[in-house]
């Protein structure tokens, strides 16, 4: 059985989301995706990324009309 990594690099998140690594860096800088810096590098907690994906799916399904909480527990309009 393969154990999934809890902390991901930008490259791993890019592969997971099927987007370019520079897009992941841009989203992290802009606060659009849950991330933290470790030295000069961005890191991502798998649990928060998976929650962020679910939120985006629900938000898009509701056409963005419903208030929701972010992956970090903050209320977003």
Chimera marker file (.cmm) of the C-alpha trace (Angstrom):
<marker_set name="trace">
<marker id="1" x="0.000" y="0.000" z="0.000" r="1" g="1" b="0" radius="0.5"/>
<marker id="2" x="1.353" y="3.414" z="-0.997" r="1" g="1" b="0" radius="0.5"/>
<marker id="3" x="1.140" y="6.160" z="1.596" r="1" g="1" b="0" radius="0.5"/>
<marker id="4" x="0.274" y="9.576" z="0.165" r="1" g="1" b="0" radius="0.5"/>
<marker id="5" x="2.524" y="12.489" z="1.037" r="1" g="1" b="0" radius="0.5"/>
<marker id="6" x="0.927" y="15.018" z="3.353" r="1" g="1" b="0" radius="0.5"/>
<marker id="7" x="2.980" y="18.011" z="2.184" r="1" g="1" b="0" radius="0.5"/>
<marker id="8" x="3.307" y="18.617" z="-1.562" r="1" g="1" b="0" radius="0.5"/>
<marker id="9" x="5.606" y="20.735" z="-3.711" r="1" g="1" b="0" radius="0.5"/>
<marker id="10" x="4.330" y="23.111" z="-6.386" r="1" g="1" b="0" radius="0.5"/>
<marker id="11" x="5.354" y="20.605" z="-9.051" r="1" g="1" b="0" radius="0.5"/>
<marker id="12" x="3.365" y="17.828" z="-7.347" r="1" g="1" b="0" radius="0.5"/>
<marker id="13" x="0.299" y="20.076" z="-7.008" r="1" g="1" b="0" radius="0.5"/>
<marker id="14" x="0.627" y="21.052" z="-10.676" r="1" g="1" b="0" radius="0.5"/>
<marker id="15" x="0.666" y="17.382" z="-11.677" r="1" g="1" b="0" radius="0.5"/>
<marker id="16" x="-2.270" y="16.652" z="-9.363" r="1" g="1" b="0" radius="0.5"/>
<marker id="17" x="-4.341" y="19.525" z="-10.821" r="1" g="1" b="0" radius="0.5"/>
<marker id="18" x="-3.026" y="19.043" z="-14.359" r="1" g="1" b="0" radius="0.5"/>
<marker id="19" x="-1.885" y="22.667" z="-14.660" r="1" g="1" b="0" radius="0.5"/>
<marker id="20" x="1.487" y="24.323" z="-15.232" r="1" g="1" b="0" radius="0.5"/>
<marker id="21" x="3.752" y="24.729" z="-12.144" r="1" g="1" b="0" radius="0.5"/>
<marker id="22" x="4.022" y="28.480" z="-12.788" r="1" g="1" b="0" radius="0.5"/>
<marker id="23" x="0.224" y="28.714" z="-12.484" r="1" g="1" b="0" radius="0.5"/>
<marker id="24" x="0.450" y="27.002" z="-9.092" r="1" g="1" b="0" radius="0.5"/>
<marker id="25" x="3.095" y="29.536" z="-7.996" r="1" g="1" b="0" radius="0.5"/>
<marker id="26" x="0.928" y="32.415" z="-9.235" r="1" g="1" b="0" radius="0.5"/>
<marker id="27" x="-2.151" y="31.121" z="-7.383" r="1" g="1" b="0" radius="0.5"/>
<marker id="28" x="-0.085" y="30.684" z="-4.199" r="1" g="1" b="0" radius="0.5"/>
<marker id="29" x="1.324" y="34.242" z="-4.427" r="1" g="1" b="0" radius="0.5"/>
<marker id="30" x="-2.161" y="35.650" z="-4.996" r="1" g="1" b="0" radius="0.5"/>
<marker id="31" x="-3.671" y="33.636" z="-2.157" r="1" g="1" b="0" radius="0.5"/>
<marker id="32" x="-5.994" y="31.772" z="-4.531" r="1" g="1" b="0" radius="0.5"/>
<marker id="33" x="-4.831" y="28.355" z="-3.334" r="1" g="1" b="0" radius="0.5"/>
<marker id="34" x="-3.955" y="27.330" z="0.244" r="1" g="1" b="0" radius="0.5"/>
<marker id="35" x="-0.156" y="27.327" z="0.543" r="1" g="1" b="0" radius="0.5"/>
<marker id="36" x="2.741" y="28.245" z="2.788" r="1" g="1" b="0" radius="0.5"/>
<marker id="37" x="6.353" y="29.178" z="2.169" r="1" g="1" b="0" radius="0.5"/>
<marker id="38" x="9.228" y="27.068" z="3.380" r="1" g="1" b="0" radius="0.5"/>
<marker id="39" x="12.262" y="29.222" z="2.759" r="1" g="1" b="0" radius="0.5"/>
<marker id="40" x="11.951" y="30.292" z="-0.870" r="1" g="1" b="0" radius="0.5"/>
<marker id="41" x="9.698" y="27.387" z="-1.888" r="1" g="1" b="0" radius="0.5"/>
<marker id="42" x="5.920" y="27.015" z="-1.772" r="1" g="1" b="0" radius="0.5"/>
<marker id="43" x="4.473" y="23.968" z="-0.022" r="1" g="1" b="0" radius="0.5"/>
<marker id="44" x="0.911" y="22.693" z="0.018" r="1" g="1" b="0" radius="0.5"/>
<marker id="45" x="-0.924" y="20.541" z="2.542" r="1" g="1" b="0" radius="0.5"/>
<marker id="46" x="-2.746" y="17.754" z="0.686" r="1" g="1" b="0" radius="0.5"/>
<marker id="47" x="-5.786" y="18.008" z="2.999" r="1" g="1" b="0" radius="0.5"/>
<marker id="48" x="-6.225" y="21.737" z="2.238" r="1" g="1" b="0" radius="0.5"/>
<marker id="49" x="-5.765" y="21.223" z="-1.510" r="1" g="1" b="0" radius="0.5"/>
<marker id="50" x="-8.412" y="18.482" z="-1.556" r="1" g="1" b="0" radius="0.5"/>
<marker id="51" x="-10.788" y="20.680" z="0.476" r="1" g="1" b="0" radius="0.5"/>
<marker id="52" x="-10.087" y="23.617" z="-1.869" r="1" g="1" b="0" radius="0.5"/>
<marker id="53" x="-10.999" y="21.441" z="-4.881" r="1" g="1" b="0" radius="0.5"/>
<marker id="54" x="-14.278" y="20.394" z="-3.229" r="1" g="1" b="0" radius="0.5"/>
<marker id="55" x="-15.102" y="24.027" z="-2.424" r="1" g="1" b="0" radius="0.5"/>
<marker id="56" x="-14.441" y="25.073" z="-6.000" r="1" g="1" b="0" radius="0.5"/>
<marker id="57" x="-16.692" y="22.270" z="-7.246" r="1" g="1" b="0" radius="0.5"/>
<marker id="58" x="-19.543" y="23.241" z="-4.889" r="1" g="1" b="0" radius="0.5"/>
<marker id="59" x="-19.060" y="26.973" z="-5.530" r="1" g="1" b="0" radius="0.5"/>
<marker id="60" x="-19.125" y="26.470" z="-9.301" r="1" g="1" b="0" radius="0.5"/>
<marker id="61" x="-22.138" y="24.137" z="-9.080" r="1" g="1" b="0" radius="0.5"/>
<marker id="62" x="-24.026" y="26.877" z="-7.184" r="1" g="1" b="0" radius="0.5"/>
<marker id="63" x="-22.915" y="29.544" z="-9.682" r="1" g="1" b="0" radius="0.5"/>
<marker id="64" x="-21.057" y="31.311" z="-6.895" r="1" g="1" b="0" radius="0.5"/>
<marker id="65" x="-24.245" y="32.546" z="-5.191" r="1" g="1" b="0" radius="0.5"/>
<marker id="66" x="-23.777" y="30.780" z="-1.868" r="1" g="1" b="0" radius="0.5"/>
<marker id="67" x="-21.494" y="31.955" z="0.958" r="1" g="1" b="0" radius="0.5"/>
<marker id="68" x="-18.892" y="29.386" z="1.807" r="1" g="1" b="0" radius="0.5"/>
<marker id="69" x="-15.883" y="28.847" z="4.045" r="1" g="1" b="0" radius="0.5"/>
<marker id="70" x="-12.384" y="28.645" z="2.662" r="1" g="1" b="0" radius="0.5"/>
<marker id="71" x="-10.115" y="25.635" z="3.144" r="1" g="1" b="0" radius="0.5"/>
<marker id="72" x="-8.629" y="27.492" z="6.103" r="1" g="1" b="0" radius="0.5"/>
<marker id="73" x="-12.014" y="28.137" z="7.745" r="1" g="1" b="0" radius="0.5"/>
<marker id="74" x="-12.434" y="31.775" z="6.667" r="1" g="1" b="0" radius="0.5"/>
<marker id="75" x="-15.843" y="32.923" z="5.389" r="1" g="1" b="0" radius="0.5"/>
<marker id="76" x="-15.816" y="34.020" z="1.749" r="1" g="1" b="0" radius="0.5"/>
<marker id="77" x="-18.545" y="36.022" z="0.008" r="1" g="1" b="0" radius="0.5"/>
<link id1="1" id2="2" r="1" g="1" b="0" radius="0.2"/>
<link id1="2" id2="3" r="1" g="1" b="0" radius="0.2"/>
<link id1="3" id2="4" r="1" g="1" b="0" radius="0.2"/>
<link id1="4" id2="5" r="1" g="1" b="0" radius="0.2"/>
<link id1="5" id2="6" r="1" g="1" b="0" radius="0.2"/>
<link id1="6" id2="7" r="1" g="1" b="0" radius="0.2"/>
<link id1="7" id2="8" r="1" g="1" b="0" radius="0.2"/>
<link id1="8" id2="9" r="1" g="1" b="0" radius="0.2"/>
<link id1="9" id2="10" r="1" g="1" b="0" radius="0.2"/>
<link id1="10" id2="11" r="1" g="1" b="0" radius="0.2"/>
<link id1="11" id2="12" r="1" g="1" b="0" radius="0.2"/>
<link id1="12" id2="13" r="1" g="1" b="0" radius="0.2"/>
<link id1="13" id2="14" r="1" g="1" b="0" radius="0.2"/>
<link id1="14" id2="15" r="1" g="1" b="0" radius="0.2"/>
<link id1="15" id2="16" r="1" g="1" b="0" radius="0.2"/>
<link id1="16" id2="17" r="1" g="1" b="0" radius="0.2"/>
<link id1="17" id2="18" r="1" g="1" b="0" radius="0.2"/>
<link id1="18" id2="19" r="1" g="1" b="0" radius="0.2"/>
<link id1="19" id2="20" r="1" g="1" b="0" radius="0.2"/>
<link id1="20" id2="21" r="1" g="1" b="0" radius="0.2"/>
<link id1="21" id2="22" r="1" g="1" b="0" radius="0.2"/>
<link id1="22" id2="23" r="1" g="1" b="0" radius="0.2"/>
<link id1="23" id2="24" r="1" g="1" b="0" radius="0.2"/>
<link id1="24" id2="25" r="1" g="1" b="0" radius="0.2"/>
<link id1="25" id2="26" r="1" g="1" b="0" radius="0.2"/>
<link id1="26" id2="27" r="1" g="1" b="0" radius="0.2"/>
<link id1="27" id2="28" r="1" g="1" b="0" radius="0.2"/>
<link id1="28" id2="29" r="1" g="1" b="0" radius="0.2"/>
<link id1="29" id2="30" r="1" g="1" b="0" radius="0.2"/>
<link id1="30" id2="31" r="1" g="1" b="0" radius="0.2"/>
<link id1="31" id2="32" r="1" g="1" b="0" radius="0.2"/>
<link id1="32" id2="33" r="1" g="1" b="0" radius="0.2"/>
<link id1="33" id2="34" r="1" g="1" b="0" radius="0.2"/>
<link id1="34" id2="35" r="1" g="1" b="0" radius="0.2"/>
<link id1="35" id2="36" r="1" g="1" b="0" radius="0.2"/>
<link id1="36" id2="37" r="1" g="1" b="0" radius="0.2"/>
<link id1="37" id2="38" r="1" g="1" b="0" radius="0.2"/>
<link id1="38" id2="39" r="1" g="1" b="0" radius="0.2"/>
<link id1="39" id2="40" r="1" g="1" b="0" radius="0.2"/>
<link id1="40" id2="41" r="1" g="1" b="0" radius="0.2"/>
<link id1="41" id2="42" r="1" g="1" b="0" radius="0.2"/>
<link id1="42" id2="43" r="1" g="1" b="0" radius="0.2"/>
<link id1="43" id2="44" r="1" g="1" b="0" radius="0.2"/>
<link id1="44" id2="45" r="1" g="1" b="0" radius="0.2"/>
<link id1="45" id2="46" r="1" g="1" b="0" radius="0.2"/>
<link id1="46" id2="47" r="1" g="1" b="0" radius="0.2"/>
<link id1="47" id2="48" r="1" g="1" b="0" radius="0.2"/>
<link id1="48" id2="49" r="1" g="1" b="0" radius="0.2"/>
<link id1="49" id2="50" r="1" g="1" b="0" radius="0.2"/>
<link id1="50" id2="51" r="1" g="1" b="0" radius="0.2"/>
<link id1="51" id2="52" r="1" g="1" b="0" radius="0.2"/>
<link id1="52" id2="53" r="1" g="1" b="0" radius="0.2"/>
<link id1="53" id2="54" r="1" g="1" b="0" radius="0.2"/>
<link id1="54" id2="55" r="1" g="1" b="0" radius="0.2"/>
<link id1="55" id2="56" r="1" g="1" b="0" radius="0.2"/>
<link id1="56" id2="57" r="1" g="1" b="0" radius="0.2"/>
<link id1="57" id2="58" r="1" g="1" b="0" radius="0.2"/>
<link id1="58" id2="59" r="1" g="1" b="0" radius="0.2"/>
<link id1="59" id2="60" r="1" g="1" b="0" radius="0.2"/>
<link id1="60" id2="61" r="1" g="1" b="0" radius="0.2"/>
<link id1="61" id2="62" r="1" g="1" b="0" radius="0.2"/>
<link id1="62" id2="63" r="1" g="1" b="0" radius="0.2"/>
<link id1="63" id2="64" r="1" g="1" b="0" radius="0.2"/>
<link id1="64" id2="65" r="1" g="1" b="0" radius="0.2"/>
<link id1="65" id2="66" r="1" g="1" b="0" radius="0.2"/>
<link id1="66" id2="67" r="1" g="1" b="0" radius="0.2"/>
<link id1="67" id2="68" r="1" g="1" b="0" radius="0.2"/>
<link id1="68" id2="69" r="1" g="1" b="0" radius="0.2"/>
<link id1="69" id2="70" r="1" g="1" b="0" radius="0.2"/>
<link id1="70" id2="71" r="1" g="1" b="0" radius="0.2"/>
<link id1="71" id2="72" r="1" g="1" b="0" radius="0.2"/>
<link id1="72" id2="73" r="1" g="1" b="0" radius="0.2"/>
<link id1="73" id2="74" r="1" g="1" b="0" radius="0.2"/>
<link id1="74" id2="75" r="1" g="1" b="0" radius="0.2"/>
<link id1="75" id2="76" r="1" g="1" b="0" radius="0.2"/>
<link id1="76" id2="77" r="1" g="1" b="0" radius="0.2"/>
</marker_set>
